């Protein structure tokens, strides 16, 4: 007998379904992970802008004198501040009532609406992370002003948080940069010199013989060379007849080193492979600042006026700041 409907096989046998939406959207977000774990995230309640105050000048009256010597009584300007504006990231989820109602009850294999919200947040986080490592020039300058601008490879030029670093009086606001092509004779970073390379950065940011950087952010090429260098001196002890080699996490001279690379689904800009940052994420150093009511916050549903559809917006209000501890941040690059 010939089939006149769906047919015997389709009528009696369904497809196997995992009924789970696997994540093929969410990029790696190592900078956000690093900032969260090292205290580099601040959440504040408001303000027209974000201001970082600092003591910025030496007292010009100090000098060695004789037993009855004198010093000038000139006033010294000792304080200044950097001012950062907010940046805003927004996205939307839209769905029809037909989609919602069809995706309910026994006929729902996967929660479509929940999946849309998850993809919105993942996508926004991808864009946010790109902003964190960027110079803030995308979207007509509306992008978050990130790491490449805060800790630039040429720290004597450019303006960040309203401060022109080419001005001699802005020397306190210049992070430190180390160009392997011009700053030493060892050449580009490799497995043989990567530890000396990190020593350069850590030593340049020491204060009172104490390490001031709280974390390192290493591009893929540099991180792989560090892995090779550390594995070369790894000692393997026979405890279970299984050799356990390699390191998931590396700490060099007390500084946790984070791998800057990872999976990339979005195609958005990834960290530079031949660049390493040593960062001070203490207050006044390099910080991510969120408005505490607008950290990937879902707004209320909006009902369409002319169709059976609903939209919801997700909103983030944040930026990166750099304050009086600017000089305790270092970038090394090939």
LOZANU-36904 format. One record per atom (N, C-alpha, C, O): x, y, z. Coordinates in steps of 0.05 Angstrom, whole numbers, plus 32768, in hexadecimal, padded with zeros to 4 digits. Layout:
N
east:north:up
X:Y:Z
...
***
This chain:
334
east:north:up
8011:7FE8:8000
8000:8000:8000
8012:8019:8000
8025:801B:8010
800D:802C:7FEF
801D:8044:7FED
8015:8058:8003
7FFE:8059:800B
8029:8066:800C
8024:807B:8021
8015:8092:8014
801B:809B:7FFE
8002:809D:8022
7FF4:80B5:8019
7FF7:80CD:802D
7FEF:80E3:8026
8003:80C8:8044
8009:80DC:8057
8026:80DF:805D
8036:80E0:804A
802E:80E0:8075
804A:80E2:807D
8059:80C9:8077
8072:80CA:8073
804D:80B3:8076
805B:809B:8071
8060:808B:808A
8061:8097:80A0
8065:8071:8086
8068:805F:809D
8080:8067:80AF
807E:8068:80C7
8098:806B:80A2
80B0:8070:80B2
80AE:808A:80C2
80B4:808B:80D9
80A5:809F:80B5
80A2:80B9:80C3
808D:80B7:80D8
8090:80C3:80EE
8077:80A9:80D3
8062:80A7:80E6
806B:8098:80FF
8062:809F:8115
807C:8084:80FC
8083:8073:8113
809E:8079:811F
80A3:8070:8135
80AF:8088:8111
80CB:808C:811B
80D2:80A9:8119
80D1:80B5:8104
80DA:80B4:8130
80E3:80D0:8130
8101:80D2:812D
8110:80BF:812F
810A:80EB:8129
8127:80F0:8128
8132:80F1:8145
8124:80F9:8158
814B:80E8:8148
8158:80EC:8162
8160:8109:8164
816D:8114:8152
8159:8115:817A
8160:8132:817E
816E:8134:8199
8166:8128:81AD
8183:8144:819A
8191:8149:81B3
8181:815C:81C5
8184:815B:81DE
8170:816D:81B9
815F:8180:81C7
816F:8194:81D8
8165:819E:81EC
8188:8199:81D0
8199:81AD:81DD
81A6:81BE:81C8
81B2:81B3:81B4
81A4:81D8:81CB
81B2:81EA:81B9
81CF:81EC:81C2
81D5:81F9:81D6
81E2:81E1:81B2
81FE:81E2:81B9
8209:81FE:81B2
81FF:820A:819E
821B:8208:81C1
8225:8223:81BD
823A:8224:81A7
8250:821B:81AA
8233:8231:8191
8246:8236:817B
8245:8254:8175
8248:825D:815E
8242:8264:818A
8241:8281:8188
8255:828F:819A
8262:82A3:8192
8258:8285:81B2
8267:8293:81C7
8286:8290:81C3
8290:827A:81C4
8293:82A7:81BE
82B0:82A7:81BB
82BD:82A3:81D6
82B0:82A2:81EB
82D8:829F:81D6
82E8:82A0:81EE
82E8:82BD:81F8
82EB:82D0:81E8
82E6:82C1:8213
82E7:82DC:821E
82FC:82DD:8234
82F6:82E1:824C
8315:82D9:822D
832A:82D7:8242
832E:82F1:8251
8335:82F0:8269
832B:8308:8244
8330:8321:8253
831B:8325:8269
8321:832E:827F
8302:831F:8262
82ED:8321:8277
82F2:830E:828E
82ED:8315:82A5
82FA:82F6:8287
8300:82E2:829C
8317:82EC:82AE
8316:82EA:82C6
832C:82F7:82A1
8343:8301:82B0
833B:8318:82C2
8343:8319:82DA
832C:832B:82B8
8325:8342:82C7
8314:833A:82DF
8317:8345:82F5
8301:8327:82DC
82F0:831F:82F2
8301:8312:8308
82FB:8317:831F
8314:8301:8300
8323:82F2:8314
8339:8303:8322
8342:82FC:8338
8341:8319:8316
8357:8329:8322
834D:8344:832D
835D:8355:8334
8333:8347:8330
8328:835F:833C
8327:8377:832A
8327:838E:8334
8327:8373:8310
8328:8389:82FD
830D:8393:82F4
830C:83A4:82E2
82F8:838A:8301
82DD:8394:82F9
82D1:83A4:8310
82D0:839B:8327
82C7:83BC:8309
82B9:83CD:831C
829C:83D0:8313
8297:83D3:82FB
828A:83D1:8325
826E:83D6:8320
8265:83EE:8330
8266:83ED:8349
825D:8403:8322
8257:841C:8330
823A:8424:832C
822D:8419:8319
822F:8436:833C
8213:843B:833C
820A:8451:8329
81F2:8455:8324
821D:8460:831E
8215:8476:830C
822B:848A:8308
8242:8485:830F
8223:84A1:82FD
8236:84B6:82F7
8235:84BD:82DA
8232:84AC:82C8
8238:84D7:82D4
8237:84E1:82B8
824F:84D6:82A9
824C:84CE:8291
8266:84D5:82B5
827E:84C9:82AA
828D:84BB:82C1
8283:84BB:82D8
82A3:84AE:82BB
82B3:849F:82CE
82CE:84AE:82D1
82DC:84B1:82BD
82D4:84B7:82E9
82EC:84C7:82EE
82FF:84B7:82FF
82F8:84AC:8314
8319:84B6:82F7
832E:84A9:8306
8342:84BF:830F
8351:84C9:82FF
8342:84C5:8329
8355:84D9:8334
8370:84CD:833B
8372:84B5:8340
8385:84DD:833A
839F:84D3:8340
83B2:84E9:834A
83AF:8501:8343
83C5:84E2:835A
83DB:84F3:8361
83EF:84F1:8349
83F8:84DB:8343
83F5:8508:833D
8403:8506:8323
841D:8515:8321
842B:8513:830C
8425:8523:8336
843E:8533:8333
844E:8532:834D
8443:8530:8363
8468:8534:834A
847A:8536:8360
8478:8552:836D
8470:8564:835F
8480:8554:8386
8481:856E:8393
849B:857C:838A
84B1:8572:8390
8498:8592:837C
84B0:859F:836F
84C1:85AF:8383
84D5:85BA:837B
84B9:85B1:839D
84C8:85C0:83B0
84DE:85B0:83BE
84EE:85BC:83CD
84DE:8596:83BA
84F0:8585:83CA
850C:8587:83BF
8510:8586:83A6
8520:8589:83D1
853C:8589:83C8
854F:8587:83E1
8546:858E:83F7
8567:857F:83DC
857B:857E:83F2
8585:859A:83F7
858A:85AA:83E5
8587:85A1:8411
8590:85BC:8419
85A4:85BA:842F
85A8:85A5:843C
85B1:85D1:8434
85C3:85D2:844B
85B4:85D5:8465
859B:85D4:8466
85C3:85D9:847B
85B7:85DA:8496
85A3:85F1:8498
858F:85EE:84A7
85A7:8606:848A
8594:861D:848B
8589:8623:846F
8583:863A:8469
8587:860F:845F
857E:8613:8444
8561:8619:8442
8552:8618:8456
8558:861F:842A
853C:8626:8425
8532:8616:840D
8541:860C:83FD
8518:8614:840C
850B:8608:83F5
84F5:861B:83EB
84EB:862B:83FB
84EE:861B:83D2
84D9:862C:83C8
84BE:8624:83D4
84B9:860D:83DA
84AD:8638:83D6
8492:8633:83E1
847D:8633:83CB
8466:863A:83CF
8486:862B:83B4
8473:862A:839D
845E:8615:83A1
8463:85FF:83AC
8446:861B:8398
8430:8607:8398
8436:85F3:8382
843F:85FB:836C
842F:85DA:8387
8433:85C5:8373
8419:85B8:836C
840A:85B0:837E
8412:85B6:8353
83FA:85A8:834B
8400:858A:834B
8410:8581:833B
83F2:857C:835C
83F9:8560:8361
83E4:854C:8359
83E8:8534:835B
83CD:8556:8350
83B7:8543:834A
83AB:8549:832E
83AB:855F:8324
83A2:8534:8322
8394:8536:8308
8381:851E:8306
8380:850D:8318
8371:851D:82F1
835E:8507:82EE
8359:8501:82D1
835B:8512:82C0
8352:84E8:82CC
834A:84DF:82B1
832C:84D9:82B2
8322:84CF:82C5
831F:84E0:829C
8302:84DE:829B
82FA:84CC:8284
8302:84D1:826D
82E9:84B8:828A
82E0:84A5:8275
82C2:84A8:8272
82B3:84AC:8285
82B9:84A6:8259
829C:84A7:8253
8292:848A:8252
82A1:8477:824F
8278:8488:8254
826B:846D:8253
8269:8464:8236
8268:8475:8223
8268:844A:8232
8262:843F:8218
824A:842C:821B
8246:8420:8231
823A:8429:8206
8221:841B:8208
821F:8406:81F3
8224:840B:81DB
8219:83ED:81FB
8216:83D7:81E9
81F9:83CC:81EC
81F0:83C8:8202
81EC:83C8:81D5
81D0:83BF:81D7
81CA:83AB:81C1
81D5:83AC:81AB
81B7:8399:81C6
81AE:8386:81B3
8191:837E:81B9
8187:8385:81CE
8184:8371:81A6
8168:836B:81A9
8161:834E:81A3
816F:8342:8192
814D:8344:81B0
8140:832A:81A9
8124:8330:81A1
8115:833E:81AF
811C:8325:818A
8101:8329:8181
80F5:830D:817A
8103:82FC:8170
80DB:830A:817F
80CE:82F1:8178
80B0:82F6:8175
80A5:8307:8183
80A4:82E7:8164
8087:82E9:8160
8079:82D8:8175
8084:82C5:8180
805F:82DF:8179
804F:82CE:818B
804B:82B3:817F
8048:829F:818D
804B:82B1:8164
8048:8297:8157
8060:8285:815F
805D:826E:8165
8078:8291:815E
8090:8282:8166
808E:8278:8182
8094:8261:8189
8085:828A:8194
8083:8283:81B0
8070:826C:81B4
8076:8259:81C2
8058:826F:81A8
8043:825B:81AD
8049:8240:81A0
8042:822B:81AB
8055:8241:8188
805C:8228:817B
8072:8219:818B
8074:8201:818A
8083:8228:8199
809A:821D:81A7
8093:8218:81C5
80A2:821F:81D7
807B:820E:81CA
8072:8208:81E5
8067:81EB:81E6
8062:81DF:81D2
8065:81E2:81FF
8058:81C8:8203
8067:81B0:81F8
8080:81B1:81F7
8059:819C:81F0
8065:8183:81E7
8074:8186:81CC
8085:8176:81C6
806D:819B:81BD
807A:819F:81A4
8095:81AC:81A5
80A3:81B0:8191
809D:81B5:81BD
80B7:81C3:81C0
80CD:81AF:81C6
80CD:81A2:81DB
80E0:81AD:81B4
80F8:819D:81B9
810E:81AF:81C5
811D:81A5:81D6
8110:81C7:81BC
8124:81DA:81C6
8116:81F5:81CC
8105:81FE:81BC
811D:8201:81E2
8111:821B:81E9
811D:8231:81D7
8133:823B:81DC
810E:8238:81C2
8118:824B:81AE
811C:8267:81BA
8130:8273:81B5
8109:8270:81CA
810B:828B:81D5
8123:828E:81E8
8131:82A1:81E7
8126:827A:81F9
813D:827A:820B
8157:827A:81FB
816B:8288:8202
8158:826A:81E6
816F:8269:81D5
8176:8284:81C8
818D:828B:81C6
8161:8293:81C0
8165:82AE:81B5
8172:82C0:81C9
8184:82D0:81C3
8168:82BF:81E2
8174:82D0:81F7
8191:82C8:81FD
81A2:82DA:8200
8197:82AF:81FD
81B2:82A6:8202
81C5:82AF:81EC
81DB:82B8:81F1
81BC:82AD:81D3
81CC:82B6:81BC
81D0:82D4:81BD
81E6:82DE:81B7
81BC:82E3:81C5
81BF:8300:81C8
81D5:8307:81DC
81E7:8317:81D6
81D4:82FA:81F3
81E8:8300:8208
8204:82F7:81FF
8218:8306:8203
8206:82E0:81F2
8220:82D6:81E9
822B:82E9:81D4
8243:82F0:81D4
821A:82F2:81C1
8224:8304:81AC
822D:831F:81B8
8241:832A:81B0
821D:8329:81CB
8225:8343:81D8
823F:8340:81E6
8250:8352:81E6
8243:8329:81F4
825C:8325:8202
8274:8323:81EE
828A:832C:81F4
826F:8317:81D6
8284:8316:81C2
828C:8333:81BA
82A3:8339:81B8
8278:8344:81B5
827E:835F:81AD
828B:836E:81C4
829D:837F:81BF
8282:8369:81DC
828D:8377:81F3
82AB:836F:81F7
82BC:8380:81FC
82B1:8355:81F4
82CD:834D:81F7
82DE:8359:81E1
82F5:8360:81E6
82D4:835A:81C9
82E3:8367:81B3
82EA:8384:81BB
8300:838E:81B7
82D6:8392:81C7
82DA:83AD:81D0
82F0:83AF:81E5
8300:83C1:81E5
82F0:839B:81F7
8304:839C:820D
8320:839A:8203
8332:83A6:8210
8325:838D:81ED
8341:838B:81E3
8347:839E:81CC
835C:839E:81C1
8333:83B0:81C6
8336:83C1:81AF
8340:83DD:81B6
8345:83E2:81CD
8342:83ED:81A1
8349:840A:81A5
8330:841B:81A6
8333:8434:81AA
8319:8410:81A3
8300:841F:81A6
82F9:8430:818E
82EC:8444:8190
8302:8428:8176
82FD:8438:815E
82E6:842E:814D
82DE:843C:813A
82DB:8417:8153
82C5:840C:8143
82AB:841B:8149
82A9:842A:815C
8297:8416:8138
827C:8422:813B
827E:8440:813D
8270:844C:814D
828E:844C:812D
8291:8469:812D
829B:8474:8147
8294:848B:814F
82AC:8465:8155
82B7:846E:816F
82A5:8468:8186
82AA:8472:819C
828F:845A:8182
827C:8454:8198
8284:843A:81A7
8278:8434:81BC
8297:842B:819C
82A0:8412:81A9
82AD:8418:81C4
82B9:842E:81C8
82AC:8405:81D5
82BA:8407:81EF
82D8:840C:81E9
82E4:8400:81D7
82E4:841E:81F9
8300:8426:81F4
8312:8413:8205
8315:8417:821D
831D:83FF:81F7
8329:83E9:8206
8347:83E9:8209
8354:83FE:8209
8352:83D1:820C
836E:83CD:8214
8382:83D9:8200
8396:83E5:8209
837D:83D7:81E6
8390:83E1:81D3
8393:83FF:81D5
83A8:840A:81CE
837F:840D:81DF
8380:842A:81E3
838A:8431:81FF
8399:8444:8202
8382:8421:8213
838B:8427:822E
83A8:8421:8233
83B6:8431:8240
83B2:840B:8227
83CE:8404:822A
83DA:8401:820E
83DE:83EA:8205
83DF:8417:8201
83E7:8416:81E4
8405:840F:81E1
8415:8410:81F4
840B:8406:81C9
8427:83FF:81C3
8439:8418:81C0
8451:8416:81C1
842C:842F:81BC
843B:8449:81BB
842E:845B:81D0
841C:846A:81C9
8437:845A:81E9
8429:8468:81FF
842E:8486:8200
8423:8493:8212
843E:8491:81EE
8443:84AE:81EE
8432:84BD:81DB
8436:84D5:81D7
841F:84AF:81CE
840D:84BD:81BB
83F0:84B5:81C2
83EB:84A2:81D1
83DD:84C3:81B7
83C1:84BC:81BA
83B5:84C8:81D3
83C3:84CF:81E6
839B:84C8:81D3
838B:84D2:81EA
837A:84BC:81F5
836C:84AE:81E6
837B:84B8:820F
836A:84A5:821C
835E:84B1:8235
836C:84BE:8245
8344:84AE:8239
8335:84B9:8250
833B:84D7:8252
833D:84E2:8268
833D:84E4:823B
8340:8501:823A
835C:850B:823F
8360:8524:823F
836F:84FA:8242
838B:8502:8247
839C:84FD:822E
839D:84E7:8224
83A9:8512:8225
83BB:8511:820E
83D6:8507:8218
83E4:8516:8225
83DD:84EF:8211
83F6:84E3:821B
840F:84EF:820E
8425:84EB:8218
840C:84FE:81F9
8423:850C:81ED
842C:8524:81FE
8442:852E:81FB
841B:852D:820F
8421:8544:8221
8435:853B:8236
8431:8526:8243
844A:854B:823B
845F:8543:824E
8453:8540:826A
845D:8530:827A
843E:854F:8270
8432:854D:828B
8421:8533:828E
8416:852E:82A4
841E:8524:8279
840E:850B:827A
8420:84F3:827D
8417:84DC:8279
843A:84F7:8284
844C:84E0:8286
8442:84CB:829B
8446:84B4:8297
8434:84D5:82AF
842A:84C2:82C4
8414:84B0:82B9
840E:849B:82C5
8408:84B7:82A2
83F2:84A8:8297
83FA:8496:8280
83E9:848C:8272
8414:8493:827D
841E:8482:8267
8425:8466:8271
8437:8463:8281
8416:8451:8267
841F:8436:826D
843A:8431:8260
8444:8442:8251
8446:841A:8265
8460:8414:825A
845E:8400:8243
844D:83EE:8243
846F:8404:822F
846E:83F3:8217
848B:83E9:8212
849E:83F7:8216
848C:83D0:8207
84A5:83C4:8202
84A4:83B7:81E6
8495:83A3:81E2
84B2:83C2:81D3
84B3:83B8:81B7
84CB:83A7:81B4
84E2:83B1:81B5
84C7:838D:81B0
84DE:837B:81AE
84F0:8381:8196
8508:837B:8196
84E4:838E:8181
84F4:8395:8169
8508:83AB:816F
851C:83AD:8161
8502:83BC:8182
8514:83D3:8187
851E:83D5:81A3
8531:83E5:81A9
8513:83C6:81B6
851A:83CA:81D2
852F:83B7:81DD
853A:83BC:81F2
8535:83A1:81CF
854A:8390:81D7
8555:8380:81C0
854B:8382:81A9
856B:8372:81C4
8579:8364:81AF
8570:8347:81AC
857B:8339:819A
855D:833D:81BC
8555:8321:81BB
8542:831B:81A4
853D:8303:819F
8539:832F:8196
8526:832A:8180
850A:8325:818B
8503:832A:81A2
84F9:831A:8179
84DE:8314:8180
84DD:82FF:8197
84F0:82F0:819B
84C6:82FE:81A5
84C2:82EB:81BB
84C3:82CF:81B0
84B7:82C9:819C
84D1:82BD:81BE
84D1:82A1:81B8
84D4:8291:81D2
84D5:829D:81E8
84D6:8277:81D0
84D7:8266:81E8
84F1:826C:81F8
84F1:8267:8211
8506:8275:81EB
851F:827A:81F9
8520:8294:8208
8530:8297:821B
850F:82A8:8201
8511:82C2:820E
84F7:82CB:821B
84F6:82E1:8226
84E2:82BB:8219
84C8:82C4:8223
84C8:82CB:8241
84BA:82DD:8249
84D8:82BC:8250
84D8:82C2:826D
84E7:82DC:8272
84DE:82EC:8284
84FC:82E2:8264
8509:82FC:8266
84F7:8312:825D
84F7:8329:8268
84E7:830C:8249
84D3:8320:823F
84BF:8327:8255
84BA:833F:8259
84B4:8313:8263
84A2:8319:8279
84B0:8327:8290
84A4:8338:829D
84C9:831F:8295
84D8:832D:82AA
84DA:834B:82A4
84D9:835B:82B6
84DE:8352:828A
84E0:836E:8283
84C7:837D:828C
84C9:8393:8298
84B0:8372:8287
8497:837F:828E
8492:8380:82AC
848A:8395:82B6
8497:836A:82B9
8492:8369:82D6
84A5:837C:82E4
849D:838B:82F6
84BE:837C:82DC
84D2:838D:82E9
84CC:83AA:82E4
84D1:83BB:82F6
84C2:83B1:82CD
84BC:83CD:82C6
84A5:83D8:82D7
84A2:83F0:82D9
8494:83C7:82E2
847D:83D0:82F1
847F:83CA:830F
846B:83CC:831D
8497:83C4:8318
849B:83BF:8335
8499:83D9:8345
84A0:83EE:833B
8490:83D7:835D
8490:83EE:8370
8499:83E3:838B
848C:83D1:8396
84AE:83EF:8396
84B9:83E6:83B0
84BF:83C8:83AF
84BA:83B9:83C2
84CB:83BF:8399
84D2:83A3:8395
84BB:838F:8396
84BE:8378:839B
84A3:839A:8390
848B:8389:8391
847D:838A:8375
847A:839F:8369
8474:8373:836C
8466:8372:8353
844B:8380:8355
843C:837B:8367
8446:8392:8342
842D:83A1:8342
8419:8397:832E
8401:839C:8331
8422:8389:8319
840F:837E:8306
8400:8367:8313
840B:8358:8322
83E6:8364:830C
83D5:8350:8318
83CF:8339:8305
83C6:8324:830D
83D5:833D:82EB
83CF:8328:82D7
83DE:832D:82BD
83E6:8344:82B7
83E1:8318:82AE
83ED:831A:8293
83D9:8310:827E
83CB:82FD:8283
83D9:831D:8267
83C6:8316:8251
83D7:8311:8239
83E1:8325:822D
83DB:82F8:8231
83EF:82F1:821D
83E2:82E6:8204
83D1:82D4:8204
83EA:82F2:81ED
83E1:82E8:81D3
83EA:82CC:81CE
83FD:82C2:81DB
83DE:82BF:81BA
83E3:82A3:81B5
8400:829C:81B1
840A:8289:81BD
840E:82AB:81A0
842A:82A5:819A
843B:82A7:81B3
844B:8295:81B9
8438:82BC:81C2
8448:82C0:81DB
8441:82AB:81F0
8453:82A0:81FD
8428:82A5:81F2
8420:8291:8207
842B:8275:8200
8434:8267:8212
842B:826E:81E7
8436:8254:81DF
8454:8252:81E4
845E:823D:81EC
8462:8269:81E0
847E:8269:81E7
8483:8266:8205
8496:8259:820D
8472:8273:8215
8475:8271:8232
846F:8254:823A
847D:8249:824B
845B:8247:822E
8456:822B:8234
846E:8219:822E
8475:8208:823E
847A:821E:8217
8492:820F:8210
84A9:8213:8224
84B6:8200:822C
84AD:822C:822B
84C2:8233:823E
84BE:8226:8259
84D1:821C:8266
84A6:8226:8263
84A0:821A:827D
84A0:81FC:827C
84AA:81EF:828F
8496:81F0:8266
8497:81D3:8264
84B4:81C9:8263
84B9:81B3:826C
84C6:81D9:8258
84E2:81D1:8256
84EF:81CD:8271
8502:81BE:8273
84E4:81D9:8286
84EF:81D6:82A1
84DC:81C8:82B4
84E0:81C7:82CC
84C7:81BC:82A8
84B4:81AD:82B9
84C0:8192:82C2
84CE:8184:82B3
84BB:818C:82DB
84C4:8173:82E7
84AD:8160:82E9
8498:8167:82F4
84B0:8148:82DE
849B:8134:82DF
84A2:811E:82F3
84B7:8112:82F0
8491:811A:8306
8495:8106:831B
8484:80ED:8315
846C:80F0:830E
848F:80D6:8317
8481:80BD:8312
8471:80B5:832A
847B:80AA:833E
8457:80BB:8329
8445:80B4:8340
8430:80A0:8337
8426:8090:8348
8428:80A0:831E
8413:808E:8315
8418:8082:82FA
8406:8078:82EC
8432:8082:82F2
843A:8078:82D7
842C:8087:82C0
842B:807D:82AA
8423:80A0:82C6
8417:80B1:82B2
8426:80CC:82B2
8426:80D9:82C7
8430:80D4:829C
843E:80ED:829A
842A:8103:8295
841C:8104:8281
8429:8116:82A8
8416:812D:82A6
8427:8146:82A0
8436:814F:82B1
8424:8150:8287
8435:8166:827F
8423:817D:8274
840B:8179:826E
842F:8194:8272
8420:81AC:8269
8411:81BA:827F
840E:81AF:8295
8408:81D2:8279
83FB:81E2:828E
83E2:81EF:8283
83E3:81FB:826D
83CD:81EE:8291
83B4:81FC:8289
83B6:8219:8292
83AB:822B:8285
83C3:821E:82A8
83C6:8239:82B3
83E3:823E:82BA
83F0:822C:82C5
83ED:8256:82B4
8409:825C:82B9
840B:8275:82CB
83FD:8288:82C6
841C:8273:82DF
8421:828A:82F0
843F:828F:82EF
844F:827E:82F6
8447:82A7:82E7
8463:82AE:82E5
846A:82C4:82F9
845E:82DA:82F8
847C:82BE:830B
8484:82D1:8320
846C:82DC:832F
846A:82F3:8336
8459:82CA:8334
8441:82D1:8344
842B:82DF:8333
8416:82E5:833E
8430:82E3:8319
841C:82F0:8308
840D:82DB:82F8
841A:82CD:82E8
83F3:82D8:82FB
83E4:82C5:82EB
83E3:82CE:82CE
83DC:82E5:82C8
83EA:82BC:82BC
83EC:82C3:829F
83D4:82B6:8291
83D1:829E:8292
83C4:82C6:8284
83AC:82BD:8276
83B1:82BB:8258
83BC:82CE:824C
83A8:82A6:824D
83AA:82A2:8230
8395:82B3:8222
837D:82B1:8228
839E:82C4:8210
838C:82D8:8204
837B:82CD:81ED
8368:82D9:81E5
8382:82B5:81E3
8373:82AA:81CC
835C:8298:81D4
8351:829A:81EA
8354:8287:81C1
833E:8275:81C6
832B:8274:81AE
8331:8280:8199
8315:8266:81B1
8302:8262:819B
82F6:827C:8192
82F1:828E:81A3
82F1:827F:8178
82E5:8297:816E
82D0:8290:8159
82D7:8288:8142
82B6:8292:8160
82A0:828C:814E
8298:82A5:813E
828F:82A3:8127
829A:82BC:814B
828E:82D5:8140
829E:82E1:812A
8293:82F0:8119
82B8:82DC:8129
82CA:82EA:8116
82D2:8305:811F
82DF:8314:8110
82CA:830E:8137
82D2:8328:8142
82F0:8327:8149
82FC:8312:814B
82FB:833F:814C
8318:8342:8150
8321:8332:8169
8315:8334:817E
8336:8323:8165
8342:8313:817B
835B:8321:8185
8366:8332:8177
8365:831A:819D
837E:8326:81A7
8396:8321:8194
8397:830C:8187
83A8:8333:8193
83C0:8331:8182
83D2:831A:818D
83D8:831A:81A5
83DA:8308:817B
83E9:82F0:8184
8405:82F6:818F
840F:82E8:819F
8411:830C:8185
842C:8313:818D
842D:832B:81A0
843F:833C:819E
841A:832C:81B2
8418:8343:81C5
8413:8338:81E1
8402:8326:81E4
8420:8343:81F5
841C:833B:8211
8417:8354:8221
8426:8368:821F
8403:8353:8232
83FD:8368:8245
8402:835F:8262
83F9:8349:8269
8410:836E:8271
8411:836A:828E
8402:8382:829B
8409:8399:8297
83ED:837B:82A9
83D9:838F:82B1
83D6:8391:82CF
83D8:837D:82DD
83D2:83A9:82D9
83CA:83AE:82F4
83AD:83B4:82F5
83A4:83C9:82EC
839D:83A2:82FF
8380:83A5:8300
8375:83AE:831B
835E:83AB:8321
8388:83B8:832C
837F:83C4:8345
836F:83DD:833F
8371:83E8:8329
835F:83E7:8353
8351:8401:834E
8365:8417:8347
8379:841B:8354
835F:8425:8332
8371:8439:8328
8383:842F:8312
8391:843E:8304
8383:8414:830E
8391:8409:82F8
837E:8405:82E0
836D:8417:82DB
8380:83EF:82D2
836F:83E9:82BC
8356:83DB:82C6
8358:83C5:82D1
833F:83E7:82C2
8326:83DB:82CC
8310:83DC:82B7
830F:83EE:82A7
82FF:83C7:82B9
82E6:83C8:82AA
82D0:83D2:82BD
82CD:83C8:82D3
82C2:83E7:82B5
82AE:83F4:82C6
8292:83F0:82BA
828D:83F9:82A3
8281:83E3:82C9
8265:83E0:82C1
8253:83F2:82D2
8259:83F7:82E9
823E:83FC:82C6
8228:8406:82D6
821A:83EE:82E2
8213:83DB:82D4
8217:83EE:82FC
820D:83D6:8309
81F1:83CE:8302
81E8:83B7:8307
81E2:83E0:82F5
81C7:83D9:82EC
81C6:83D3:82CD
81B1:83CF:82C2
81DE:83D3:82C1
81DE:83CF:82A4
81F5:83BE:829B
8205:83C5:828A
81F7:83A6:82A7
820B:8392:82A0
81FD:837B:8292
81F5:8368:829E
81FA:837E:8277
81EB:836A:8267
81CE:8367:8273
81C6:8351:8279
81C1:837E:8276
81A7:837F:8284
8190:837C:826F
8190:838A:825B
817D:836A:8275
8166:8367:8264
8151:837D:826B
814A:8380:8283
8148:838B:8257
8133:839F:825C
8117:8392:8259
8115:837B:8251
8103:83A2:825E
80E7:8397:825E
80DF:8390:8241
80E9:839C:822E
80CC:837D:823E
80C2:8376:8224
80B4:838E:8217
80A7:839E:8224
80B7:838F:81FC
80A9:83A4:81ED
8096:8396:81D9
809F:8386:81C9
807C:839C:81DB
8068:8390:81C9
8066:83A1:81B0
8063:83B9:81B1
8068:8394:8199
8066:83A2:8180
804A:83AE:817D
8036:83A2:8186
8048:83C6:8171
802E:83D3:816E
801F:83C9:8156
8006:83CC:8156
802C:83BD:8143
801E:83B6:812A
8021:8398:8123
8018:8391:810D
802C:8388:8134
802E:836B:812E
8030:835B:8148
8036:8366:815D
802B:8341:8146
802C:8330:815D
8049:8328:8163
8050:8311:815F
8058:833B:816C
8075:8336:8171
807E:8345:818A
8072:8358:8192
8093:833A:8196
809E:8345:81AF
80BC:8349:81AB
80CA:8338:819F
80C6:835E:81B7
80E3:8363:81B7
80ED:8369:81D3
80DE:8375:81E3
8106:8361:81D9
8112:8368:81F2
812F:8371:81EC
813C:8365:81DB
8138:8385:81FA
8153:8390:81F6
8165:8388:820D
815D:8385:8224
817F:8383:8206
8193:837F:821A
81A6:8397:8219
81AE:839F:8203
81AE:83A1:8230
81BC:83BB:8231
81D4:83B9:8243
81D2:83AE:825A
81EB:83C3:823A
8203:83C4:824B
820F:83E0:824A
8211:83EC:8235
8216:83EA:8261
8221:8405:8264
823C:8402:8273
823C:83FB:828B
8252:8407:8265
826C:8400:8271
8282:840F:8261
827D:841B:824D
829A:840D:826C
82B2:8415:825D
82CB:840C:826C
82C8:8401:8283
82E2:840F:8260
82FB:8409:826E
8307:8423:8278
8305:8438:826B
8314:8421:8290
8321:8439:829B
833E:8433:82A2
8345:841C:82A7
834D:8448:82A3
8369:8446:82AC
836F:845F:82BC
836A:8475:82B3
8379:845B:82D5
837D:8472:82E7
839A:8477:82EE
83AC:8474:82DD
839F:847E:8307
83B9:8485:8310
83CE:8470:830F
83E6:8475:8312
83C6:8457:830C
83D9:8440:830A
83DF:8439:82ED
83E7:8422:82E7
83DC:844C:82DB
83E0:8447:82BF
83FC:843C:82B9
83FF:842A:82A9
8410:8447:82C6
842C:843F:82C0
8432:8423:82CA
8447:8418:82C3
8421:8417:82D9
8425:83FB:82E3
841A:83E7:82CF
8418:83CF:82D5
8413:83F0:82B7
8409:83DE:82A2
841E:83DE:828B
842A:83F3:8285
8422:83C7:827F
8438:83C3:826C
842F:83B2:8255
8420:839F:8258
8437:83B9:823D
8432:83A9:8225
844C:83A3:8217
845C:83B5:8213
8451:838A:8211
8468:8381:8202
845F:8374:81E8
844B:8366:81E8
846D:837A:81D2
8464:8371:81B8
847B:836E:81A5
8490:837A:81A8
8477:835C:8191
848B:8358:817C
8485:836B:8164
8493:836A:8150
***
